Amino acid sequence: MKSKSDRRKKKKRKLLLAILMLLLTGVMTVTTSYAWFTANKTVTVNTINVNVAASSGLQISVDGVEWKPVITNDDILNTINGTNENYPTNKNQFPQGLNSLAPVSTDGTVDIEGLMEMYLGEIGSDDGGNYALTATKDNEVQGTTGNFIAFDLFFQVQKDSTVYLTNLSSIKAGPEQQTGIQNAARAGFIVSSETANAGDPAGTIQALKGTTARIWEPNYDVHTKAGIANASSVYGKTVNATGNDRLDYYGVTAEITEGVALDSTDATYFTAVTPDITSVASGIPAATYAKAFDLKAGVSKVRVYLWVEGQDVDCENVASGGSIAFDMQFSLNENVDGG
């Protein structure tokens, strides 16, 4: 028969083993939550809705030829599937027919073609076995391919105007998978530097391009449980589930071939990003809309980008596989009363 001393030792060993297992579980929980995705890289896009509020003097088009108040997914997709023959030279890109996005990153730099420079990141290991980020330039091409969404819109105004995103504009979780990935989503707008006249040839209008991007970061004030863990374990930042200030993040600005630490801010590869447009998860207020961009009188081309920002703390494995719905309504009025 075992003595009381032996039984006590056995109980202590069991207790120590239980504590060790608990600690190991905690470590596994933390280490499986990190920036970018290493598991399922699919983020579903449910809908893209673009429309114009009832504002006199504002018209919108996907080709600079036919003008309408509401743009649908089909209108944009028709520019790349041959149904709309008015704009064959476009570089509109919809990954896998609106089925998936992968994390990319940008600091908003616009190249000489008027396109935003995007970088596709991947997580690997460095020589010490630590997670490391590499990145390659991700160029958009016309078609249902790529890792982010990009398309052209054309706006026609009678006089110099400011365009606002109304309270019907949002980037929200889709109905199928609600993982919080919408918190890492971004939209960008590149407004052409010059304008054309409404009667100019389609080629002249479609050739317009801009040099500066404006980035919209919605949902900056909320984070998921996994996003909170990711902010702490990867970036050393403390955030809450709600009511947060906007976090600084560093967009990728050059290809990374050797791999760098996930929390790196090396100016060779990263630039601090301060979005031009922000809105909280509860949405843009009905009383005061969010300023999107300025237009000069005539016809302008606006290049629109929709992507999942890999450098966002909410871009982590638990969020992969989620779904997003993009809605944008544009108005010349600052609020519902037209003030």
Summary of the structure (lengths in Angstrom):
residues: 339
radius of gyration: 23.4
end to end distance: 88.6
largest distance: 101.3
contacts: 1133
relative contact order: 0.24
helix: 17%
strand: 34%
